[in-house]
Amino acid sequence: MKKLNVTARDVKFFLLGVFTLFALEVAFNWEAHKQAFLEGYELASEDEGIIL
């Protein structure tokens, strides 16, 4: 069995791919992400322990 040789270049391209997929997901579903953020913000603001 061959030993897997992972280089820094491989890691960089993997992370670039993950970031690209995340950016595309946010870009294409912007309204859903915005609505979820605002709902979470409002729920957190209702908590009496948080002063805004």
Distance bins in CASP14 RR format, pairs under 12 A and 6 or more apart:
PFRMAT RR
TARGET T0000
AUTHOR 0000-0000-0000
RMODE 2
METHOD distances of the structure
MODEL  1
4 10 0 0 0 0 1 0 0 0 0 0 0
5 11 0 0 0 0 0 1 0 0 0 0 0
6 12 0 0 0 0 0 1 0 0 0 0 0
6 13 0 0 0 0 0 1 0 0 0 0 0
6 14 0 0 0 0 1 0 0 0 0 0 0
7 13 0 0 0 0 1 0 0 0 0 0 0
7 14 0 0 0 0 0 1 0 0 0 0 0
8 14 0 0 0 0 0 1 0 0 0 0 0
8 15 0 0 0 0 0 1 0 0 0 0 0
9 15 0 0 0 0 0 1 0 0 0 0 0
9 16 0 0 0 0 0 1 0 0 0 0 0
10 16 0 0 0 0 0 1 0 0 0 0 0
10 17 0 0 0 0 0 1 0 0 0 0 0
11 17 0 0 0 0 0 1 0 0 0 0 0
11 18 0 0 0 0 0 1 0 0 0 0 0
12 18 0 0 0 0 0 1 0 0 0 0 0
12 19 0 0 0 0 0 1 0 0 0 0 0
13 19 0 0 0 0 0 1 0 0 0 0 0
13 20 0 0 0 0 0 1 0 0 0 0 0
14 20 0 0 0 0 0 1 0 0 0 0 0
14 21 0 0 0 0 0 1 0 0 0 0 0
15 21 0 0 0 0 0 1 0 0 0 0 0
15 22 0 0 0 0 0 1 0 0 0 0 0
16 22 0 0 0 0 0 1 0 0 0 0 0
16 23 0 0 0 0 0 1 0 0 0 0 0
17 23 0 0 0 0 1 0 0 0 0 0 0
17 24 0 0 0 0 1 0 0 0 0 0 0
17 25 0 0 0 0 0 1 0 0 0 0 0
18 24 0 0 0 0 0 1 0 0 0 0 0
18 25 0 0 0 0 0 1 0 0 0 0 0
19 25 0 0 0 0 0 1 0 0 0 0 0
19 26 0 0 0 0 0 1 0 0 0 0 0
20 26 0 0 0 0 0 1 0 0 0 0 0
20 27 0 0 0 0 0 1 0 0 0 0 0
21 27 0 0 0 0 0 1 0 0 0 0 0
21 28 0 0 0 0 0 1 0 0 0 0 0
22 28 0 0 0 0 0 1 0 0 0 0 0
22 29 0 0 0 0 0 1 0 0 0 0 0
22 33 0 0 0 0 0 1 0 0 0 0 0
23 29 0 0 0 0 0 1 0 0 0 0 0
23 30 0 0 0 0 0 1 0 0 0 0 0
23 33 0 0 0 0 0 1 0 0 0 0 0
24 30 0 0 0 0 0 1 0 0 0 0 0
25 32 0 0 0 0 1 0 0 0 0 0 0
25 33 0 0 0 0 1 0 0 0 0 0 0
26 32 0 0 0 0 1 0 0 0 0 0 0
26 33 1 0 1 0 0 0 0 0 0 0 0
26 34 0 0 0 0 1 0 0 0 0 0 0
26 36 0 0 0 0 0 1 0 0 0 0 0
26 37 0 0 0 0 0 1 0 0 0 0 0
27 33 0 0 0 0 1 0 0 0 0 0 0
27 34 0 0 0 0 0 1 0 0 0 0 0
29 35 0 0 0 0 1 0 0 0 0 0 0
29 36 0 0 0 0 1 0 0 0 0 0 0
29 37 0 0 0 0 0 1 0 0 0 0 0
30 36 0 0 0 0 0 1 0 0 0 0 0
30 37 0 0 0 0 0 1 0 0 0 0 0
31 37 0 0 0 0 0 1 0 0 0 0 0
31 38 0 0 0 0 0 1 0 0 0 0 0
32 38 0 0 0 0 0 1 0 0 0 0 0
32 39 0 0 0 0 0 1 0 0 0 0 0
33 39 0 0 0 0 0 1 0 0 0 0 0
33 40 0 0 0 0 0 1 0 0 0 0 0
34 40 0 0 0 0 0 1 0 0 0 0 0
34 41 0 0 0 0 0 1 0 0 0 0 0
35 41 0 0 0 0 0 1 0 0 0 0 0
35 42 0 0 0 0 0 1 0 0 0 0 0
36 42 0 0 0 0 0 1 0 0 0 0 0
36 43 0 0 0 0 0 1 0 0 0 0 0
37 43 0 0 0 0 0 1 0 0 0 0 0
37 44 0 0 0 0 0 1 0 0 0 0 0
38 44 0 0 0 0 0 1 0 0 0 0 0
38 45 0 0 0 0 0 1 0 0 0 0 0
39 45 0 0 0 0 0 1 0 0 0 0 0
39 46 0 0 0 0 0 1 0 0 0 0 0
40 46 0 0 0 0 1 0 0 0 0 0 0
40 47 0 0 0 0 0 1 0 0 0 0 0
40 50 0 0 0 0 0 1 0 0 0 0 0
41 47 0 0 0 0 0 1 0 0 0 0 0
41 50 0 0 0 0 0 1 0 0 0 0 0
41 52 0 0 0 0 1 0 0 0 0 0 0
42 50 0 0 0 0 0 1 0 0 0 0 0
42 52 0 0 0 0 0 1 0 0 0 0 0
43 50 0 0 0 0 0 1 0 0 0 0 0
44 50 1 0 0 1 0 0 0 0 0 0 0
44 51 0 0 0 0 0 1 0 0 0 0 0
44 52 0 0 0 0 1 0 0 0 0 0 0
45 51 0 0 0 0 1 0 0 0 0 0 0
45 52 1 0 1 0 0 0 0 0 0 0 0
46 52 0 0 0 0 0 1 0 0 0 0 0
END
